Amino acid sequence: MAAAPLRIGIAGLGTVGTSVVRMLADKKSELERQCGRPITTILVSARDRTRDRGIDLSQIQWVDDPVELARSPEIDVFVELIGGDNGPAMASVKAALESGKHVVTANKALLSKHGVELAQIAEENGLLLNYEAAVAGGIPVIKTLREALAGNQVSRVFGILNGTCNYILTRMEAEGMSFQECLADAQRLGYAEADPTFDIEGHDTAHKLSILTSLAFGCQISAQDIYLEGISNITPADIKAAANLGYRIKLLGVAQRTETGIEQRVHPTMVPTSSVIAQVHGVTNAVAIETDMLGELLLSGPGAGGNATASAVIGDLADIAKSRPGFQHGPVFGRPARELAPYQRARMRSHEGGYFIRLTVHDRLGVFASIASRMAENEISLESIVQHGDAAEYKTVIMVTHETTELAVRNAVERITNDGLLADKPQVIRIERAA
């Protein structure tokens, strides 16, 4: 006797939702063979019924209210692809879990804000809350951290988590374009939104990083405790200087265990051009995980787009389809939600490593001696220092430090600025050891 179909309802028919409906139809036979049962779309919900989405919805029932859809007794799984950290997304996911429905979501903003609360509801009701598509698109990083690395202790997780930023930085390096030129081109091609702030200022990466941090270190999600810098202040001069020094600039999200707590940060980072992560170009994402038993693992692949994200959603659905009644599901964040440790933030600016510092200074007597003095006061040792002549009255000084603390670097740059030595805003970029 054939197993009953897994009946799903999908809320949100944008690029990802449409791709999920299409792929479930196109891969129907293959999924049934792999899962031992059909996966069938029963209900859908979206704001506009009349829009042509290029898929056949004639055999699927439409429900205007996503919360009503989430509670419907006709479905077994609710797929939330609405987006947003509150509103209909939160209301519908909570309603689905409270109504005994498994949930699959691609919503990193929702999870970064309400993930622990939703995980508790799911676990109390013996339900699955799957979210592979919420971080790094089609890369199976959630499953890797939650399941495949059992017994490993993670010391650091970092990566390129936003395709828009990686695309812009790649184009800036390859073609010598300015940030604004690359951003405009990314918007034209659909890689960046009309309002790109969420991507380029690092918020999207921060949401994803906070989820990875919880999985990696067994702590509660704390997106508000992430040190955040975007890429809008990166110039062609920085890109060129990095290349000359043997580095490439990437926007990284980094979480690591320290003696004082968990450090989370998102910022432009210089990585050696010889590293694997430096070779990740365009809209591709990559995540590196450092563990005590396995060493370093690097996962790379498509980080966004309809097919990549839909693939992750369908993988989550397949996991649910393969599970059987009475099976005890694993915890949502790798440890029971009620046992997740409170997030303990590491000391502010505790990062230790090398730094790239670019200063545009007035070309006058004593400037370089003053800079050297400020560096020495903060016990900063320089690996290299390069001077370039720009206009007659200005010079560019590029320094690479040996390992030091961010606090020392910030103090030194602040004092140099207060000394009136600078003709432009200073640039400070961390140098990260990378896979």
Sequence and secondary structure as in RCSB ss.txt:
>XXXX:A:sequence
MAAAPLRIGIAGLGTVGTSVVRMLADKKSELERQCGRPITTILVSARDRTRDRGIDLSQIQWVDDPVELARSPEI
DVFVELIGGDNGPAMASVKAALESGKHVVTANKALLSKHGVELAQIAEENGLLLNYEAAVAGGIPVIKTLREALA
GNQVSRVFGILNGTCNYILTRMEAEGMSFQECLADAQRLGYAEADPTFDIEGHDTAHKLSILTSLAFGCQISAQD
IYLEGISNITPADIKAAANLGYRIKLLGVAQRTETGIEQRVHPTMVPTSSVIAQVHGVTNAVAIETDMLGELLLS
GPGAGGNATASAVIGDLADIAKSRPGFQHGPVFGRPARELAPYQRARMRSHEGGYFIRLTVHDRLGVFASIASRM
AENEISLESIVQHGDAAEYKTVIMVTHETTELAVRNAVERITNDGLLADKPQVIRIERAA
>XXXX:A:secstr
     EEEEEE  SHHHHHHHHHHHHTHHHHHHHHSS EEEEEEE S SSS  SS  TTSEE S HHHHHH TT 
SEEEE   SSSHHHHHHHHHHHHTT EEEE  HHHHHHHHHHHHHHHHHTT  EE GGGSSTTS HHHIIIIITT
T  EEEEEEE  HHHHHHHHHHHHH   HHHHHHHHHHHTSS SS HHHHTSHHHHHHHHHHHHHHH B   GGG
 EE  STT  HHHHHHHHHTTEEEEEEEEEEEETTEEEEEEEEEEEETTSSGGG  TTEEEEEEEETTTEEEEEE
EE SSHHHHHHHHHHHHHHHHH  TT     TTSS GGG B   B  TT  EEEEEEEEEEE  TTHHHHHHHHH
HHTT  EEEEEEEE STTEEEEEEEE SEEHHHHHHHHHHHHHTT BSS  EEEEE    
